[in-house]
């Protein structure tokens, strides 16, 4: 291979890793589409009091299971409540459950993984076996069991999802810590007298941000599905408060007579989950150092 072919791209010379990753992400059109869809849903969720045309809890016995119309774009449910307003307000519960539970899972799992990776020995073995044992149980089954134990509430559902997801971050942080322990820059920091906690916080943690960001984005998609499943089973957001999962639970009795009750909350779940997965794939490609050679 010639020296000219091996030279870095002009746009990449003197470019920081963050700017390089941003440039690659902006060239990923499918990921950008997913990002725009997420921005729309987040904006709608934050502006729900102004976007929703009706009170999501207001009932009307004269408008029970009305088909979509100019007055009710998404129709009405079995209690005469506006479906569009409930989908808008339900976005708050679903997005909050996805983001908060994953942040909490990362806050639990990353420190434990770093401690296990740097400590080694018996502590590493014990923490790793606990994480492996939790990962051996299907994610949704464990989340349902924890939510049932904690009690039906959106907060308990988020806690159950966070605890169930934390072993994923434990394994990720532990693997990165084990890799970092063998590098020259960690050995140099240790030789200068830096304690393990300082090495982990200042030298290892910043280097696991890219894979952590990718994992978190993909985990949010799974957490939204988990919250919808828990609400569908009556273990998440409690009626009459709107939630996409609880709306699907109510709609299952009217699939033939009022299919719009399931179509719109189901489509919202599909779009949001798909968008987070697309963004996660785009971030993974953006942080991949081999992306420029593809």
N, C-alpha and C positions, 0 to 999 in steps of 0.2 A: 504494500500500500504506500502511495507516495506521501511526502510530507504535506503537500497541499490538501490531499483528501483527508488526512488525519487532523488537520487544524480545526479548532472550534469555530462554530458559526460566528459571524461578525456581531450579531445581536447578543451573543452570549458572552463575549469578552468583557471582563470587568463587571459582569452582572451578578447581583447578589442572588443566593439560592431562592429567596422569597420572590423576587421579581421574576426570576426565570420560571418558577412554578406558576406564578400568576399569568405570565405570557402563554405558557402551554395550556393552562386551563381556559383562557379566553379563546384559544383556537379550537377548543373541544366544543363543537356546536351542540351536541346532544346534552352534554353536561350543562351548558349555558341555558338550554331550554328547561332542564330540570330546576336549575337555580331560579329562573324567572318564575316558574310555577310555585316554588316554595315562597318566594318573595310575595307573590299575590296572595297566597293562603295566609301567610303571617300578617300581611297588611289587613286583610279582611278580618282575621281573628282579633287584632288589636283595635280595629275600628268597628267592632261588632255593634256597639250601641247606636252608631250612626248609619251603618250599612244595612242592618237587618230592618226590613220594612214593618215588622210587627213584633210584639212582645212574644218571645219564644214559649212562654208559659201560659199565654192567654188562650182560653178555650172559647169555642163558638159552636153551640149545638145546632146551628143552622148551616154550618159549613163542614160537616163531618165527611171525611174522605172525598173531598172534591178534587177532580182532576186538575192538572195544571191549566192555568188561565191567566188572563191579564191581571186579575186581582191577586192571584197566588201563583207565581211563576212555577213553583215546584209542587203545587197542590197543597192539600191539607191532610192531616193524619186522622186517626180514629177519634180524637177528641176535638177536632176542628182547629188544631194549632197549625200555623203556617210552617211548612216543611223547610222553605228557604231560610227562614229566620232560625230554625233549629239547627240546620246544617251550618250556618254562619257561627252561631254560638257554640255548637259542638266542636268547631275547629279549635276553639280555645282549650277545651279539655284534652283533645287528642294531641295537639301540638305541645301543650304544656307537659302532658304525661311523657311524651317522647323525649323532649329536650331535658326536662328536670331529672327524669329517672336515669338517663345516660350520663348526665353530669355527676349525679350522685354515685353512680356505678364507677365512673372514672376516679372520683375522689376517694372511693374505698379501695379500688383495685390497684391503682398505680402506686401509691405508697407501699402497699403490702408487697407488690411485685418487686419494687426496688429493694426493699428490706430483704426479701428472700434471695434475690440475686446477689446482693453484696455480702449478706451474712454467711450464706452457704451452710454446710453441715446439717445438723439436726433440724434447725429452724427452717431452712430451705426445704428439707424433705417433708416436714409436717405441713407447711403452708402449701407446697405443691400438691401433696396428696389430697388435701381438703379441696383445693381448686379442681383437681382432676375428678374427684368424687362428685362435685356439683355439676361439672360439665358432662359427666356420664349420664345424667338424668336429662331427658328432653326438656328444652327450655320452657315451653308453654306449660308442661305438666308441673314443673317445679314452681312456676309463677302462680298457677292456679292454687296449688297447695299452700303456698305462703299467703296468698291473698285471702283464702278461706280461713286460715289460722288467724290472721290479723283482723279480719272483719270487713264487710262490704263498705267501701268508701274509696273515692278517687285517690286520696292521699295514701291509703294503705296499698292500693294497687300500684302506685308509683314506687313505693318502698319495696314491694315484692318484686317488681321488674328490676329495680336497681340492684337488689341483692342477688337476683338470678343472673344478671349481666356481669357482675363484678369479677367473677373468675376469668372472663375473657380478657379483661384489662390486667388482671394479675399475671396471666401467662404472657401477655405482650410485654409488660414492663420487666418482668423477670428475664425474658429472653434478651431484651435489649441491654439489661444490666450485665448479664453474663458475657455478652459480646463486648461490652465496653470495658469490663475488667481486664481483658487481655490486650487492650490498646496501649500504645506508647504514651498518649496524652494523659490517660488515667494513671499510669505508672508514674509519670512525671509529677502529676498533682499529688499523688500519695507520697512521693519522695520529698516534696516540699513541706510535708507535715499536715496536709489538709485532712480533716476527719472524714470518715465515710459519708456522713450525712451531707457535708458540704460538696463532696465530689458528686454525689447523686443529684443534689439540687441544682448545682451550677454547671456541671459538665455532662451528666448523662440525661437528665430530664429535658433540656432544650433539644437534644438530638433525637428524642423519641416523639417530638411534637408532630412531625409529618405522618408517621404511621398511626399515631394516636388520633389525629384529626380524621384520617380516612376511616379508621375503625369506628370512631364516634358517629360519623355521618351514616355509615351503614347500620350501626346499632340503633339509631333513632328510627329508621324505617321499621326494624323489627319491634321496637318498643311501641310504636303506634299500632301495629297489628296486635301486639299483646294487650294493650289497653282496650282496643276494640273488642277483643275476645273476652276479656274479663268483664267489661261492661255488658256484653251480650249475655254472659252467664249470670249477671246480677252482682258481680263482685267489684265493679268499678264505680263509675259515676252513677248515682242513684236517681231514679225518676222522682220528680218530673224534670230535673235538670237535664239539658240536652247533651247527648253524647252520640257519636256516630255508631258505636257498638250497641248502645241501648236502643237506638232508633231501628237498627236492624232486627233486634230482638222483638220489638213491637210489630215490625213489618212482616214477620214470617207468617202471621195469621191471615194476611191480606195479599199474598203474592199474586193471586189470580184476579181479585176484584180491584186492588189498588197497588199495582206494581211500582208506581213512582215512590212509594214509601221506602222501598229497598233500593231502587236504582240510584237515587241522588246521594244518600250517605255512602252507599257502596262505591259509587264513582269517586267521591271525595277521598275515601281511603285509598282507592287504587291510584289516583293521581298523585297524592302526597307520598305514598310509599315508593311508587315508581320514580318520582322526582328525586327523593333522597338517595335512592340507589344509583341513579344516573350521576348525581353530583359526587357520590362516593367513588364511582368508577373514574370520573374525570379527575378527581383529586389524586387518586392512585396513579393515574398516568402522568399527571403534572409533576408529582414528586419523584417519578421514576427517572433515574439518571440515564437510562437507556432510551428514553423517549425521543431524543434528538436523532438517534441513529436508525429509527424505524422508518 
